[in-house]
């Protein structure tokens, strides 16, 4: 299945020919008005800098970029960024709003509150701590910056892979706004807009944005749902809004207050079975379930329930994915001249609930798993910054405090009806898996190992009904400093450091409904405190105003946690933070009178105490879940990004990413009795070796008064990758290519535009997530959206 990456189709040829042609076209158009690439301002160093002068590997997407690519949420950002993967609905949760981010091979494939992400998300400087509810609607966005590599100095915890730095549009002194309508297949209708209102000239301004998105589900249910309907999974029902008030009482002081809210009421992500095994050797629990529960109903759990094609499922359980997320923040920015002071205060709250049919069949092997997550967080950051020595030194120091309280509840309903059927059978009348039926005759004279009977405790071996509650009380403290010094006009040095203290306390309570609500975990507790030091050193050299090179050494970490789904008391254990040390070299340059922009980065990372999650079985065949530090590894890779103005109206954007991971050591903690050990050749989930993207935009004048048609085409490629740490081939993704297109008509007045677009033109089925459960005999996947078509109108005023 796994193969080397090779350029496909005409896209790479177009890139090569286009770059070769730039010098000639530049000469041919010297007499024309200058056409240059615009400068992009980023805040990756917590201050405004030119993208090309910032010694960090950054993909910066402006509001126009997002619009032309048809990006409406964070999933589309990953498609446009080398070495960045994003998916949702991990571990069969069905939560379409559960964000799972991976940059340069580092990420977090689970949503549970007892584990933290490895890629931090920041909106206007405010950190979002949890994966549930983090598939953000990109409402009224100014810019999205994808910072690759550890950002442990300026951004802090849970940025060992990188960070997403999102900036929303700020209020201004001019009245204006925008409104947009989109309609498309599957009943899609998006309505959104924003308006900016100056309230007091040069003093007070308000900006308000709102969005409504609706679309029917693209996952076709082949059987009626339990509620009698055929509501397709993966539909969209989103309402979102944001308001920002900016007050500028003096030239040196600005106070910004903002609030946002998002409400989702959707069907959960549907899973479809791609493999089912039910023999006593491969899946003993399923062999028993077929014999005792399904056979009397005239059913069998076997490959007949494997979905016939992508985006279809035999799921029947009622499902939903609902969320309510809101937050408020206040930013005070005071710059009297010598020292700038900035305060960022924020509070956020989320309530996410989902329920999914996680086996993709009408059998209740893995019935609707209900999940709810409630979390609220408070954060406070102070920044002090300035310049010295005739602006040769820029510096920033800061303090950060963060606290959160979270609870999640998960009902695990597997092998539904098995224990009840065993209890209803005559005593010792049913043979265990792999044991001849004659061993346990119906008269109950079989050995003590036989199953069946109202009081036979052997039946409880197959009790997979649990209701678990987890609580998290966490806090973080940090102090950090960062400075850059111009040794000469061309050569600069950078240094930074952050000291972080992480404290987490967990509590777990679990009952077993089939055992008279037996309390199997009675508020057991675990917790730990970690002190982490994350420094950074760097050097950069500017060859001229358009070219620079840099090297850096930096550290980042992902906080420790606890095994939040223990199946035995001895598995309720804490694990340590992940730590990553990165060595990076990069080059950024603008060429041919700023008609070509080329950015390169190469890196090598030492990845220690890697946190892993495994679904496996113990020596008795019972299902267990392990969450632990699995070992150490190394990651090496590179990124290439280019933007070229090939001719007037013709723009090319391209990106290439390469990531190569390998384990260098496996820790003994994973050698729990009866489990199959990982090997050094196992690969991390969601880490393709190659990713690539290419986009062409061509604006063609269609009238003398300036009306134009803008054509946009995008291609993206990924090599193959695994979905789980056990590298299960059945739920792995092969190499793929996806194509998108858009046509926009822009009239001479420029105050409105019409557009039509199509994404995934070839209807390529790409796995979004997958689960392989040896104990339950199934392998399930869910796919990213099929071909989507839409059109609309955008009006500015």
Legacy VTK file of the C-alpha trace (Angstrom):
# vtk DataFile Version 3.0
C-alpha trace
ASCII
DATASET POLYDATA
POINTS 797 float
0.000 0.000 0.000
2.656 2.466 0.991
4.588 4.044 -1.828
7.068 6.727 -2.631
5.757 10.106 -3.609
6.064 11.069 -7.243
4.725 14.234 -8.891
1.487 13.521 -10.730
-0.265 15.180 -13.600
0.461 18.570 -15.079
0.648 20.528 -11.843
4.384 20.030 -11.092
5.215 20.647 -14.777
3.262 23.889 -14.670
5.205 24.921 -11.593
8.562 24.274 -13.226
7.643 25.974 -16.505
6.120 28.922 -14.688
9.177 29.563 -12.526
11.451 29.262 -15.554
9.387 31.845 -17.393
9.442 34.509 -14.678
12.622 36.353 -15.750
11.440 36.646 -19.362
8.023 37.893 -18.359
9.559 40.351 -15.937
11.651 41.842 -18.757
8.685 41.940 -21.117
6.625 43.918 -18.630
9.225 46.362 -17.354
7.402 49.206 -19.032
4.082 48.241 -17.476
2.902 49.230 -14.036
4.823 47.313 -11.366
3.223 44.084 -10.206
4.637 42.846 -6.929
3.733 40.424 -4.179
2.187 42.143 -1.203
3.870 42.134 2.163
2.159 39.943 4.751
2.300 41.083 8.361
2.319 38.350 11.000
2.415 38.272 14.792
4.254 34.976 15.254
6.772 36.720 17.548
4.011 38.464 19.524
4.740 41.669 17.613
3.970 42.758 14.081
6.667 41.734 11.601
6.937 41.095 7.886
6.486 37.406 7.083
9.720 37.449 5.073
11.681 38.931 7.992
10.410 36.438 10.585
12.783 33.499 11.274
10.029 30.910 11.736
8.484 28.437 9.286
5.060 30.041 8.746
2.212 29.559 6.328
0.129 32.740 6.432
-3.322 32.709 4.842
-5.035 36.062 4.418
-8.778 36.618 4.287
-8.561 36.692 0.487
-6.632 33.403 0.427
-9.274 31.742 2.585
-12.088 33.052 0.415
-10.510 31.976 -2.887
-9.850 28.483 -1.528
-13.389 28.176 -0.183
-12.129 27.649 3.367
-14.846 27.994 6.019
-13.209 26.264 9.003
-9.846 24.984 10.190
-10.004 21.784 8.123
-9.444 23.820 4.973
-6.390 25.525 6.472
-4.616 22.175 6.793
-5.226 21.406 3.121
-3.271 24.522 2.135
-0.296 23.965 4.453
2.695 21.625 4.031
3.194 19.068 6.813
-0.126 19.944 8.475
-2.870 17.357 8.954
-6.240 17.908 10.571
-9.091 15.531 11.207
-12.099 15.162 13.501
-14.186 12.597 15.383
-11.415 10.517 16.883
-11.828 7.146 18.578
-15.322 6.606 17.254
-16.674 9.638 19.098
-18.749 10.888 16.196
-17.885 14.411 17.263
-17.569 16.343 14.014
-16.403 19.362 16.028
-13.532 17.550 17.807
-10.326 18.980 16.329
-7.242 16.803 15.992
-4.200 18.653 14.662
-0.814 17.298 13.535
2.160 19.394 12.417
5.455 17.828 11.379
4.267 14.481 12.702
3.403 15.750 16.175
-0.209 15.811 17.328
-2.899 14.232 19.456
-5.340 11.657 18.014
-7.708 11.741 21.006
-10.181 14.297 22.350
-10.353 13.190 25.989
-9.749 15.858 28.661
-7.065 13.755 30.351
-4.766 14.301 27.352
-3.718 17.621 25.866
-3.213 18.591 22.217
0.272 19.109 20.775
-0.699 21.967 18.455
-1.930 25.088 20.214
-4.808 27.187 18.875
-4.800 30.915 19.645
-7.479 33.419 18.664
-6.409 37.031 19.110
-3.838 35.834 21.638
-6.258 33.649 23.633
-5.369 29.968 24.044
-8.030 27.286 23.409
-7.222 24.295 25.585
-9.530 21.522 24.399
-10.129 19.598 21.161
-13.952 19.439 21.488
-15.513 22.499 19.926
-12.242 23.583 18.310
-13.172 23.042 14.645
-13.569 26.781 14.416
-15.749 28.653 11.983
-13.434 31.158 10.305
-15.785 34.071 10.839
-14.520 37.535 9.846
-10.883 36.434 9.913
-8.004 38.753 9.059
-5.327 36.076 8.886
-4.440 32.521 9.908
-0.801 31.772 10.675
0.361 28.156 10.869
3.588 28.146 12.887
5.495 24.911 12.332
7.849 23.513 14.928
7.882 23.993 18.713
6.663 27.397 19.920
7.518 26.754 23.554
8.990 30.181 24.328
6.387 32.716 23.218
3.293 30.498 23.108
4.074 27.970 25.813
2.538 24.611 26.596
1.064 22.179 24.110
2.864 23.667 21.119
5.517 21.002 20.579
4.164 20.458 17.071
3.401 24.092 16.396
0.633 26.638 16.794
-2.257 28.200 14.923
-2.246 31.944 15.452
-5.604 33.327 14.282
-6.336 37.048 14.019
-9.848 38.388 13.568
-10.651 41.658 11.843
-10.488 44.637 14.163
-12.959 47.540 14.251
-11.944 50.558 12.166
-12.942 54.198 11.732
-14.878 53.638 8.501
-18.438 52.424 8.143
-18.726 49.352 5.949
-19.416 45.697 5.785
-19.835 42.565 3.755
-22.645 40.058 3.195
-22.379 36.666 1.537
-24.798 33.954 0.456
-23.790 30.448 -0.646
-26.015 27.620 -1.867
-24.912 24.167 -2.943
-25.591 20.470 -3.174
-26.863 18.453 -0.216
-29.143 21.396 0.518
-26.309 23.702 1.494
-27.138 27.259 2.493
-24.652 29.613 4.127
-25.570 33.164 5.075
-23.060 35.437 6.753
-21.714 38.906 7.015
-20.139 41.611 9.102
-20.597 45.311 9.661
-18.211 47.918 11.041
-19.725 50.956 12.770
-17.695 53.959 14.019
-19.456 55.160 17.164
-17.207 58.061 18.148
-14.818 59.401 15.524
-11.262 58.167 16.114
-12.288 56.939 19.578
-14.825 54.145 19.543
-15.791 51.561 16.918
-17.856 48.372 16.852
-17.595 45.376 14.533
-20.275 42.668 14.496
-20.228 39.421 12.499
-22.712 36.576 12.141
-22.897 33.303 10.246
-25.465 30.598 9.580
-24.486 27.327 7.827
-26.831 24.459 6.968
-26.306 21.341 4.879
-27.815 17.867 4.759
-25.586 14.941 5.601
-23.582 13.276 2.854
-23.352 9.892 4.607
-26.187 7.707 3.291
-27.803 5.405 5.831
-28.862 2.208 4.084
-31.238 1.171 6.868
-33.799 3.165 8.876
-32.450 4.696 12.053
-33.670 3.624 15.454
-35.920 6.680 15.565
-37.587 5.615 12.305
-35.852 8.217 10.125
-32.950 8.037 7.701
-31.229 11.224 8.791
-27.865 11.081 7.100
-24.743 11.611 9.155
-22.248 14.443 8.807
-24.798 17.185 8.250
-24.170 20.828 9.166
-26.193 23.144 11.371
-24.095 26.021 12.708
-24.902 29.464 14.090
-21.992 31.703 15.015
-21.446 35.330 15.956
-18.781 37.718 17.163
-18.780 41.322 18.392
-15.704 43.477 18.997
-15.613 46.942 20.551
-12.426 49.012 20.282
-11.910 52.135 22.399
-8.936 54.424 21.770
-9.058 57.219 24.372
-5.516 58.405 23.557
-2.914 57.793 20.881
-1.038 55.484 23.252
-3.895 53.458 24.726
-6.380 51.057 23.179
-8.876 48.806 24.934
-10.553 46.027 22.952
-13.462 43.951 24.241
-14.761 40.997 22.262
-17.150 38.109 22.587
-17.988 35.157 20.387
-20.513 32.336 20.437
-21.033 29.224 18.312
-23.960 26.805 18.443
-24.036 23.494 16.550
-26.905 21.003 16.301
-25.788 18.273 13.932
-25.967 14.560 13.270
-22.812 12.826 14.402
-20.126 11.574 12.087
-21.193 8.193 10.752
-18.717 5.332 10.614
-18.809 2.538 8.074
-17.395 -0.950 8.517
-14.521 -1.871 6.201
-13.661 -5.152 7.894
-15.424 -7.561 10.256
-13.917 -10.704 11.767
-15.819 -13.061 14.026
-13.958 -16.339 14.521
-13.127 -17.659 17.963
-9.445 -17.161 17.175
-9.569 -13.621 15.788
-12.482 -12.174 17.774
-13.656 -14.524 20.541
-16.125 -12.009 21.961
-17.836 -11.647 18.598
-18.016 -15.399 18.026
-19.842 -15.688 21.345
-22.078 -12.694 20.572
-23.105 -14.184 17.238
-23.909 -17.526 18.855
-25.821 -16.275 21.893
-27.401 -12.947 20.896
-27.701 -12.672 17.119
-28.312 -16.257 15.992
-31.671 -16.476 17.839
-32.688 -13.348 15.897
-31.648 -14.881 12.578
-28.707 -12.468 12.284
-24.948 -12.756 12.052
-22.271 -10.146 12.572
-20.097 -10.704 9.514
-18.897 -9.088 6.297
-22.417 -8.608 4.969
-22.388 -5.378 7.008
-19.277 -4.015 5.318
-20.459 -0.870 3.539
-20.686 -1.296 -0.252
-18.965 1.994 -1.066
-17.653 5.158 0.603
-20.130 7.488 2.276
-22.606 4.670 2.995
-23.263 2.888 6.265
-25.473 0.298 7.909
-25.521 2.351 11.115
-28.956 2.589 12.695
-28.513 4.224 16.094
-29.753 7.753 16.660
-26.816 10.150 16.634
-26.053 13.781 17.270
-23.117 16.174 17.632
-24.128 19.292 19.533
-21.989 22.040 20.961
-22.286 25.418 22.624
-19.034 27.352 22.775
-18.579 30.955 23.849
-15.925 33.267 25.142
-15.129 36.842 26.104
-11.822 38.662 26.196
-10.375 42.038 27.004
-7.114 43.388 25.610
-5.437 46.514 26.943
-2.572 47.812 24.799
-0.648 50.765 26.236
2.442 52.172 24.540
3.608 55.401 26.191
6.916 55.303 24.321
9.657 53.599 26.322
7.929 50.348 27.239
4.811 48.816 25.777
2.403 47.036 28.104
-0.225 44.573 26.963
-2.779 42.638 28.995
-4.908 39.802 27.590
-7.702 38.566 29.863
-10.068 35.851 28.689
-12.746 33.433 29.804
-14.104 30.600 27.643
-16.778 27.973 28.131
-17.739 24.901 26.145
-20.479 22.296 26.375
-20.159 19.551 23.774
-22.361 16.460 23.512
-22.222 13.702 20.927
-23.650 10.251 20.393
-22.621 7.962 17.562
-23.131 4.493 16.161
-19.510 3.439 16.294
-19.672 0.010 14.639
-21.370 0.920 11.370
-23.880 -1.936 11.585
-27.381 -2.584 12.959
-25.893 -4.936 15.562
-25.147 -3.372 18.920
-21.513 -4.448 18.984
-20.458 -0.885 19.739
-23.757 0.860 20.316
-24.299 4.581 20.572
-21.494 5.896 22.711
-22.698 9.013 24.476
-20.062 11.632 25.196
-20.391 14.982 26.913
-17.630 17.464 27.664
-18.001 20.592 29.756
-15.044 22.885 30.288
-14.392 26.444 31.308
-11.086 28.238 31.382
-9.622 31.533 32.498
-6.350 32.996 31.270
-4.374 36.123 32.001
-1.263 37.250 30.176
0.911 40.324 30.665
3.468 41.387 28.081
6.113 44.082 28.414
8.079 45.026 25.319
10.412 47.632 23.971
13.437 48.575 21.882
16.883 49.729 22.933
20.313 50.662 21.596
18.974 52.638 18.647
16.455 49.902 17.889
19.156 47.252 17.552
17.574 45.321 20.413
13.927 44.342 20.585
12.737 42.527 23.668
9.610 41.098 25.244
9.000 39.595 28.673
5.755 38.201 29.969
3.774 36.366 32.590
0.999 33.871 31.910
-1.607 32.233 34.110
-4.153 29.667 33.036
-6.693 27.567 34.876
-9.390 25.201 33.730
-12.023 22.929 35.160
-13.443 20.218 32.971
-15.689 17.202 33.164
-16.450 14.617 30.574
-18.887 11.756 30.733
-18.741 8.777 28.442
-21.109 5.838 28.281
-19.490 2.743 26.816
-22.086 0.328 25.428
-20.461 -2.660 23.756
-21.698 -6.216 23.213
-25.179 -5.016 24.124
-27.438 -7.826 25.276
-24.724 -10.453 25.716
-24.614 -10.543 29.511
-28.417 -10.500 29.684
-28.623 -13.435 27.252
-26.048 -15.401 29.231
-27.950 -14.811 32.451
-31.179 -15.985 30.846
-29.606 -19.250 29.693
-29.509 -22.386 31.858
-26.627 -22.558 34.299
-23.302 -23.610 32.728
-24.970 -24.394 29.410
-22.931 -22.216 27.062
-19.364 -22.932 26.066
-16.818 -20.094 26.114
-15.249 -19.032 22.792
-13.009 -21.712 21.320
-14.474 -24.458 23.516
-16.535 -27.273 21.994
-20.272 -26.964 22.588
-20.359 -30.485 24.023
-18.190 -29.329 26.906
-21.103 -27.362 28.360
-24.274 -29.427 27.898
-27.711 -27.945 28.374
-28.265 -29.889 31.600
-25.731 -27.665 33.368
-23.245 -30.411 34.220
-20.347 -28.700 32.486
-17.173 -27.531 34.213
-16.979 -24.351 36.258
-15.588 -22.431 33.268
-18.871 -22.723 31.370
-21.085 -19.698 30.865
-24.776 -19.149 31.486
-27.022 -18.834 34.488
-28.428 -15.948 36.483
-25.721 -16.071 39.145
-22.749 -17.279 37.096
-19.972 -14.728 37.573
-18.216 -15.991 34.438
-20.816 -14.026 32.476
-19.385 -10.780 33.788
-16.226 -11.309 31.756
-18.251 -9.922 28.859
-19.698 -6.939 30.651
-18.759 -3.992 28.420
-21.321 -1.548 29.816
-19.740 1.347 31.659
-20.688 4.863 32.629
-17.601 6.883 33.416
-17.153 10.417 34.714
-13.840 12.246 34.634
-12.950 15.523 36.283
-9.937 17.711 35.616
-8.690 20.607 37.696
-5.656 22.117 36.011
-3.508 25.208 36.235
-0.456 26.601 34.484
1.989 29.336 35.376
4.705 30.656 33.112
7.276 33.417 32.824
8.964 34.037 29.501
11.406 36.327 27.747
12.407 36.814 24.130
14.926 39.162 22.534
16.468 39.843 19.162
19.701 41.781 18.706
21.176 43.183 15.485
24.893 42.506 15.767
25.301 44.190 12.386
22.788 45.459 9.880
22.871 42.000 8.297
23.453 39.608 11.206
21.089 39.139 14.160
20.827 36.843 17.149
17.685 35.653 18.911
17.308 34.161 22.371
14.321 33.252 24.476
13.261 31.095 27.384
10.109 30.083 29.196
9.656 28.487 32.607
6.349 26.647 32.960
4.694 24.915 35.895
1.876 22.513 35.089
-0.414 21.113 37.758
-3.204 18.634 37.068
-5.545 16.743 39.355
-7.847 14.065 37.977
-10.772 12.182 39.458
-12.569 9.185 37.981
-15.889 7.586 38.883
-17.347 4.610 37.038
-20.395 2.419 37.508
-21.340 -0.889 35.881
-25.090 -0.858 35.118
-25.228 -4.610 34.484
-23.812 -5.336 37.925
-26.454 -3.508 39.967
-24.628 -0.229 39.338
-21.477 -1.562 40.924
-19.039 1.291 41.510
-15.916 -0.004 39.796
-13.925 3.218 40.251
-15.057 5.182 43.291
-13.672 8.682 42.769
-10.130 7.427 42.383
-7.659 10.258 42.012
-4.387 10.849 40.251
-2.353 13.924 39.569
1.058 15.403 39.148
3.026 18.610 38.807
5.603 19.219 36.111
8.204 21.967 35.770
9.365 22.511 32.198
12.028 24.791 30.725
11.688 25.601 27.009
14.488 27.771 25.590
15.188 28.989 22.072
18.349 30.219 20.353
18.629 31.478 16.813
20.677 33.429 14.318
19.711 35.060 11.054
21.547 36.716 8.211
20.022 39.147 5.708
21.820 39.000 2.385
19.874 42.070 1.268
16.439 43.537 1.891
14.807 40.638 0.030
16.708 37.555 1.216
17.473 36.086 4.616
18.586 32.783 6.125
18.193 31.564 9.678
19.035 28.706 12.015
17.360 27.911 15.326
17.365 25.494 18.233
14.203 25.297 20.309
12.249 23.139 22.723
8.559 22.540 23.253
6.373 20.249 25.314
2.938 18.712 25.563
1.642 18.441 29.123
1.376 15.125 30.919
-1.896 13.487 31.844
-3.582 10.283 32.967
-5.100 7.206 31.360
-8.671 8.456 31.259
-10.319 5.213 30.134
-8.920 2.616 32.532
-10.339 -0.867 32.191
-8.482 -2.070 35.284
-7.460 -0.270 38.451
-3.758 -0.740 37.701
-4.183 1.121 34.404
-5.311 4.394 36.022
-1.811 5.816 35.762
-0.292 9.202 35.010
2.165 9.771 32.191
4.823 12.422 31.691
4.923 15.360 29.279
6.136 14.857 25.747
9.240 16.877 24.982
10.588 17.889 21.619
13.905 19.497 20.697
14.072 20.923 17.172
16.979 22.043 15.014
15.915 24.111 12.028
17.489 25.958 9.124
15.519 28.132 6.760
15.683 30.562 3.877
13.227 33.253 2.795
13.560 35.310 -0.345
11.732 37.561 -2.777
13.106 37.539 -6.332
12.562 39.203 -9.703
11.414 42.523 -8.270
9.214 40.728 -5.729
7.408 38.630 -8.328
8.588 35.336 -6.837
8.545 34.448 -3.148
10.379 31.302 -2.064
10.533 30.046 1.530
12.414 26.914 2.594
12.813 25.158 5.939
14.590 21.946 6.948
14.403 20.465 10.425
15.476 17.617 12.674
13.624 16.895 15.921
14.342 14.697 18.914
10.965 13.520 20.184
10.998 12.115 23.728
8.404 10.414 25.968
5.920 10.112 23.118
2.384 9.725 24.445
0.537 6.851 22.781
-2.974 5.394 22.945
-3.614 1.738 22.149
-6.711 -0.458 21.946
-5.629 -4.013 22.675
-6.397 -7.095 24.776
-4.832 -8.615 27.867
-3.845 -12.234 28.437
-7.475 -13.214 29.144
-8.722 -11.683 25.904
-10.393 -8.789 27.712
-10.322 -5.407 26.022
-7.940 -2.879 27.566
-6.932 0.629 26.667
-3.420 1.900 27.277
-2.402 5.541 27.446
1.230 5.971 28.348
4.637 7.280 27.328
5.548 4.878 24.554
9.132 5.771 23.728
11.439 8.174 21.934
11.817 9.010 18.274
13.356 11.239 15.644
11.672 13.338 12.988
13.317 14.965 10.006
11.772 16.884 7.176
11.503 19.982 5.063
9.005 22.459 3.641
9.070 24.470 0.436
6.550 27.218 -0.283
6.458 29.437 -3.346
4.257 32.221 -4.669
4.862 33.594 -8.150
3.294 36.326 -10.265
3.739 34.590 -13.617
2.064 37.363 -15.582
-0.419 40.118 -15.045
-3.431 38.409 -13.512
-1.744 34.997 -13.269
-0.578 33.842 -9.815
0.836 30.506 -8.731
1.017 29.217 -5.145
2.742 25.956 -4.273
3.850 24.021 -1.228
5.709 20.788 -0.556
6.243 19.036 2.769
8.327 16.015 3.760
8.221 14.327 7.175
10.073 11.166 8.200
9.534 9.696 11.681
11.121 6.697 13.340
11.104 5.285 16.859
14.553 5.095 18.419
13.514 3.584 21.742
10.427 1.927 23.188
9.781 2.264 26.901
8.932 -0.761 29.054
5.697 0.756 30.414
3.809 -0.448 27.356
4.671 -4.108 28.034
1.457 -4.761 29.986
0.802 -8.478 30.386
-0.734 -10.021 27.309
-0.398 -7.042 24.974
1.301 -7.087 21.612
4.262 -4.759 21.764
4.896 -1.985 19.306
7.926 -2.329 17.078
10.559 0.235 16.250
9.170 0.298 12.706
5.695 1.392 13.805
4.700 4.787 12.437
2.822 7.565 14.174
-0.769 8.171 13.060
-1.622 10.890 10.531
1.976 11.396 9.369
2.273 11.152 5.573
5.820 11.367 4.306
4.875 13.802 1.547
2.241 16.505 1.275
1.928 18.939 -1.586
-0.380 21.647 -2.831
-0.528 23.875 -5.873
-2.945 26.619 -6.833
-3.292 28.764 -9.942
-5.342 31.956 -10.137
-5.933 33.697 -13.462
-7.922 36.924 -13.703
-9.161 37.653 -17.222
-10.569 41.084 -18.190
-13.934 40.685 -19.932
-14.854 44.311 -20.616
-13.177 47.627 -21.232
-14.581 49.104 -18.030
-12.651 46.664 -15.822
-14.994 43.731 -15.249
-13.122 40.454 -14.917
-13.492 36.723 -14.459
-11.157 35.081 -11.968
-10.364 31.393 -12.431
-8.917 29.364 -9.566
-7.716 25.761 -9.531
-6.166 23.846 -6.612
-4.439 20.470 -6.373
-3.268 18.792 -3.215
-1.474 15.518 -2.675
-0.712 13.301 0.268
1.286 10.120 0.411
-0.065 7.191 2.413
-0.318 7.164 6.197
-1.697 5.144 9.083
-4.634 6.142 11.290
-3.595 4.305 14.467
-0.366 3.606 16.341
-0.749 -0.136 15.675
-0.579 0.610 11.929
-3.691 -1.364 11.015
-3.679 -1.672 7.226
-7.477 -1.880 6.905
-7.957 1.629 8.279
-4.909 3.214 6.650
-5.085 5.861 3.940
-3.465 5.298 0.540
-1.793 8.120 -1.358
-4.324 10.468 -2.906
-4.835 13.594 -5.010
-7.723 16.041 -4.658
-8.681 18.861 -7.034
-10.802 21.973 -6.402
-11.947 24.758 -8.718
-13.649 28.145 -8.543
-14.877 30.774 -11.026
-15.596 34.318 -9.834
-17.112 37.204 -11.784
-16.053 40.652 -10.554
-17.871 43.647 -12.099
-16.187 46.942 -12.804
-17.712 48.548 -9.728
-16.107 45.875 -7.557
-18.734 46.123 -4.824
-20.074 42.637 -5.453
-19.020 39.354 -7.006
-20.618 36.119 -8.155
-18.910 32.758 -7.818
-19.370 29.056 -8.467
-17.046 26.400 -7.092
-16.490 22.683 -6.777
-14.371 20.885 -4.200
-13.080 17.322 -4.531
-13.875 17.388 -8.233
-12.938 13.737 -8.815
-14.991 12.578 -5.796
-11.960 11.039 -4.109
-12.695 9.082 -0.927
-10.189 10.137 1.749
-10.323 8.653 5.243
-10.952 11.240 7.935
-10.555 8.836 10.836
-10.717 5.185 11.706
-10.881 2.720 14.560
-9.661 -0.871 14.704
-10.946 -2.836 17.695
-9.555 -6.378 17.999
-11.831 -7.187 20.933
-14.945 -6.174 19.011
-13.961 -7.655 15.673
-14.438 -4.537 13.622
-12.544 -2.018 11.568
-14.361 1.228 10.855
-13.593 4.418 8.990
-15.295 7.664 8.179
-14.515 9.668 5.064
-13.943 13.332 4.362
-16.625 15.065 2.248
-17.323 13.876 -1.309
-17.646 16.199 -4.288
-19.279 19.454 -3.234
-20.615 22.152 -5.550
-21.791 25.580 -4.523
-22.261 29.103 -5.753
-23.108 32.457 -4.315
-22.836 36.190 -4.173
-20.669 38.436 -2.034
-21.502 42.119 -1.536
-19.348 44.767 0.114
-20.576 48.175 1.238
LINES 1 798
797 0 1 2 3 4 5 6 7 8 9 10 11 12 13 14 15 16 17 18 19 20 21 22 23 24 25 26 27 28 29 30 31 32 33 34 35 36 37 38 39 40 41 42 43 44 45 46 47 48 49 50 51 52 53 54 55 56 57 58 59 60 61 62 63 64 65 66 67 68 69 70 71 72 73 74 75 76 77 78 79 80 81 82 83 84 85 86 87 88 89 90 91 92 93 94 95 96 97 98 99 100 101 102 103 104 105 106 107 108 109 110 111 112 113 114 115 116 117 118 119 120 121 122 123 124 125 126 127 128 129 130 131 132 133 134 135 136 137 138 139 140 141 142 143 144 145 146 147 148 149 150 151 152 153 154 155 156 157 158 159 160 161 162 163 164 165 166 167 168 169 170 171 172 173 174 175 176 177 178 179 180 181 182 183 184 185 186 187 188 189 190 191 192 193 194 195 196 197 198 199 200 201 202 203 204 205 206 207 208 209 210 211 212 213 214 215 216 217 218 219 220 221 222 223 224 225 226 227 228 229 230 231 232 233 234 235 236 237 238 239 240 241 242 243 244 245 246 247 248 249 250 251 252 253 254 255 256 257 258 259 260 261 262 263 264 265 266 267 268 269 270 271 272 273 274 275 276 277 278 279 280 281 282 283 284 285 286 287 288 289 290 291 292 293 294 295 296 297 298 299 300 301 302 303 304 305 306 307 308 309 310 311 312 313 314 315 316 317 318 319 320 321 322 323 324 325 326 327 328 329 330 331 332 333 334 335 336 337 338 339 340 341 342 343 344 345 346 347 348 349 350 351 352 353 354 355 356 357 358 359 360 361 362 363 364 365 366 367 368 369 370 371 372 373 374 375 376 377 378 379 380 381 382 383 384 385 386 387 388 389 390 391 392 393 394 395 396 397 398 399 400 401 402 403 404 405 406 407 408 409 410 411 412 413 414 415 416 417 418 419 420 421 422 423 424 425 426 427 428 429 430 431 432 433 434 435 436 437 438 439 440 441 442 443 444 445 446 447 448 449 450 451 452 453 454 455 456 457 458 459 460 461 462 463 464 465 466 467 468 469 470 471 472 473 474 475 476 477 478 479 480 481 482 483 484 485 486 487 488 489 490 491 492 493 494 495 496 497 498 499 500 501 502 503 504 505 506 507 508 509 510 511 512 513 514 515 516 517 518 519 520 521 522 523 524 525 526 527 528 529 530 531 532 533 534 535 536 537 538 539 540 541 542 543 544 545 546 547 548 549 550 551 552 553 554 555 556 557 558 559 560 561 562 563 564 565 566 567 568 569 570 571 572 573 574 575 576 577 578 579 580 581 582 583 584 585 586 587 588 589 590 591 592 593 594 595 596 597 598 599 600 601 602 603 604 605 606 607 608 609 610 611 612 613 614 615 616 617 618 619 620 621 622 623 624 625 626 627 628 629 630 631 632 633 634 635 636 637 638 639 640 641 642 643 644 645 646 647 648 649 650 651 652 653 654 655 656 657 658 659 660 661 662 663 664 665 666 667 668 669 670 671 672 673 674 675 676 677 678 679 680 681 682 683 684 685 686 687 688 689 690 691 692 693 694 695 696 697 698 699 700 701 702 703 704 705 706 707 708 709 710 711 712 713 714 715 716 717 718 719 720 721 722 723 724 725 726 727 728 729 730 731 732 733 734 735 736 737 738 739 740 741 742 743 744 745 746 747 748 749 750 751 752 753 754 755 756 757 758 759 760 761 762 763 764 765 766 767 768 769 770 771 772 773 774 775 776 777 778 779 780 781 782 783 784 785 786 787 788 789 790 791 792 793 794 795 796
